[in-house]
Amino acid sequence: MKVKMKLIASLKIWVVIYPSITLFLFLFGEALHPLPLYQRTAILTLCLVPWIVFAGVPFVDLLIRLISGQSTENKK
């Protein structure tokens, strides 16, 4: 993978991760506060990694395709 593609992939992932973590902590932060840090981190990653991989990044890809005018059939 070329450096430019890695940078674009990193930016897409960050665009999904930052608001997802922020919302998760806003909604569940107080409830998780009594748990040790390693347990909070495990719960956070167990919930958010699948969200990011299966929904968040594909949604960002769809938005980019729609904005750039590419059809979904031309996806490679």
Phi, psi and omega in degrees: 000133181286159183301318181299317180294322177295319179295318179295316178298319179298319180294318178299315180297317180297320180299331178272318186294312186302305180292330180294314179295317180299313179294317179302313181291326177296316183283321189241001185302315181293321180293327182272348185306320181293341182284153174297156184305317182296328178285320176298317179296319179298316180295315180301313182288323178298327179277317190272330180298311177299320178302313183294316184288315188264342183232310188296303182293317175301325177294317177297319177300317178298315179300317180297317178297318180294318181292321182279352177085009178283144175277158181289341179286336182274007182294131177237000000 
